[in-house]
Amino acid sequence: MTTFFLASAVVIALALAPEQTSAADFGPQNPFYAPSQLPFQAPPFDKIKDEDYQPAMEAGMAEHLKEMRTIADNPAPPTFENTFVAMEKSGRLLSRVQSAFYAVTAANTNPLLQQVKAAMAPKLAAHSDAIYLDAKLFQRVATLYKQRASLKLDAESLRLVEFYYDDFVHAGANLSEAEKTELKKLNEEIATLSNDYSTRVLAATKEAAYVTIDKSTLAGLSDTQISAAAEAAKNRKAEGYVIPLQNTTQQPDLVVLSNRATRQALFSNSWNRTEHGDANDTRDTIARLALLRAQKAKLLGYKNFAAWKLADQMAKTPEAALKFLDALVPAATARAASEAKDIQALIDEQKGGFKLEPWDWDFYAEQVRKAKYDLDEEQVKPYFELNNVLQNGVFYAATQLYGITFKERKDIPVYAPDVRIFEVFDANGSSLALFYCDFFKRDNKQGGAWMNGFVDQSKLLGTLPVVSNVSNFPAPAPGEPALLTSDEVTTMFHEFGHALHGMLANSQYASLSGTSVARDFVEFPSQFNEHWATNPAVFQHYAKHYKTGEPMPAELAAKIKKSGTFNKGYEVTELLAAAELDMKWHTLPADTPLQKPDAFETQALQQTHLSLSYTPPRYRSSYFSHIWGGGYSAAYYAYLWTQMLDNDAYQWFEEHGGLTRANGDRFRQMILSRGNTEDLEKMYEAWRGGPPSIEPMLKYRGLDTGGTAK
């Protein structure tokens, strides 16, 4: 999550300041002027220049508003076709620009793109308000909504009517004109601050990398890892070695670094990355954001931001989400405490002479795992070479379940040299989608892993899906293979679950297609897909030594399976801590004074019984990008909520024969292809045959200690 600075880039950014460009600069020479002529309307990255984005977005907004004005001013009585279908067909220019722009600014940004993003954030917020707060347009929507029972619509079209109406109301369409004016100001400031926050975190994460010229401080890293650290330093034109930070609190190299001072320094760099009182400090920004969101919620008639945000989610209320989270805390923290006891015993046995701290956990937990299960992650990694995992694991499981196949294409332009593209074919041989892979960390890439959509599937628009998976795996040294950890393998399967949700979409309307679902449902297909990483039939197909091609020895594979619930107390507790922090921030009432983030965080963790010295939150408030710069504000609980769904779903597969095309096709037809075309709770229950149970989650996470969380 860093800014990529070159002297020439700075000059360009200054010479082409965003405010100097406008829709007036937009014409046929701009690659966004007409729909892409590439297969699947993929973005023409070979033609797109950084300075093309802003004028195209400005023109896209103007065109979109003109289209919406035409709909609102139509003298004919509102009909489904002249209102909802017309809205679905509007904004195509803006959509194709934004999909490319936000993908690139997340994965391959530079100073100019960041300036454009900052300039456009409040403008795009105002653009959204201009549509959703248009009284004349909303009148047409509301009229048809009230008549919906008599319109004789098919189920998906009826869902679209309800979707638009709820969206307009949720955005403030029922407010008075004075209230709408106030809301617009709030939305513009929120958008500006959120973008500012993301820029700061990106820069702070780069600056906080662990840098050393003393190779001995890196004891425990393999020769390959040390070579990669040297290469990272060379790329930054620095001497010595650089260990870049991941976006989470804990860092992958803490597992093997044997020098405790190095571990502490690396952890401290991560923990304090945005709290140095400099230009990258985010604390004032998040305090202001929390207040503005609370004020927005009050204006919209809700007691806090979480209540507003969850009104259209599966959980419905923050109380329901918190009840779910709170019920998991006792079992998770008890398990974490037991794990900490085992780790402390090992430290004492080795006469360490110190109390377990967060920077010690991964290092000694790995040793406990070795002792308990005779399992060494370094023994495992040679069997998880990235391309083999992709082709013979991730793709293979999808083929077995859904009949889809993949063929790499090198004739379609990409936004960075190491991005790969695959065409996806359905079982009948027809083209289904394009899939982009962007796996390795770059200094100008945001942290974490995610799925993007370049083109949404829509039968109305005649478009097929173009999706991407982006992650931050450490890039191997030149000439070396990319060997993954078990967690990184899981990440690949997880993100591909999102990709499948997009690629297998089969909806009439783009607004309801693929991953356009509630936050506490969207993580369900992705987390469900994680299970196939360890399914025996899939695992044995990809877990092969990168040098010899020999399958992983049965004994080693058995050790991995046996250790499946190891460290789950810690993992669930750090997730719970982050989710509860998110809820604490977003259940603040509007009349609460500005918070001091450090004190607020400490108090919040104490109140939720998650203030464990050895288990910090997965994200600290000040670099919690999911909630301040992403779409997971008051929604981080979704990762745990959907664990309940995904474990319950996998239990169904196990009960019905596991990895079979029949099971996969049923899941595809009733879940993955449906997007948001029906009530999500009813959709799940129709597929499952009843409501989800939390018991499989407790079992798979090793938390079924005799009690039951409801």
ABEGO torsion letter per residue (X at the ends): XBBBBBAAAAAAAAAABAAABBAAABBAABAAABBBABBGGBBBAAABBAAAAAAAAAAAAAAAAAAAAAAAABABBBBAAAAAAAAAABGAAAAAAAAAAAAAAAABBBAAAAAAAAAAAAAAAAAAAAAAABAAAAAAAAAAAAAAAAAGBBAAAAAAAAAAAAAAAAAGAABBAAAAAAAAAAAAAAAAAAAAAAAAAAAAAAAABBBBABAAAABGBBAAAAAAAAAAAAAAGBBEBBBBBBABABBAAAAABABAAAAAAAAAAAAAAAAAGBAABAAAAAAAAAAAAAAAAAAAGBABAAAAAAAABAAGBAAAAAAAAAAAAAAAAAAAAAAAAAAAAAAAAAGAGBBBBAAAAAAAAAAAAAAAAGBBAAAAAAABBAAAAAAAAAAAAAAAAAGBBBBBBAABBBABAABBBBBBBBAAGBBABBBBBBABBBAABBBEBBBBBABBBBAAAGBBBBBBBBBABBBBBBGBBBBBBAAAAAAAAAAAAAAAAAAABBBABAAABEABBBAAAAAAAAAAAAAAAABAAAAAAABBBAAAGBBBBAAAAAAAAAAAABGAAAAAAAAAAAAAAAAAAAABBAABBBBBAAAAAAAAAAAAGABBAABBBABBAAABAAAAABAABGAAAAAAAAAAAAAAAAAAAAAAGEBBAAAAAAAAAAAAAAEAABBAAAAAAAAAGEBBBAAAAAAAAGABAGBBBX
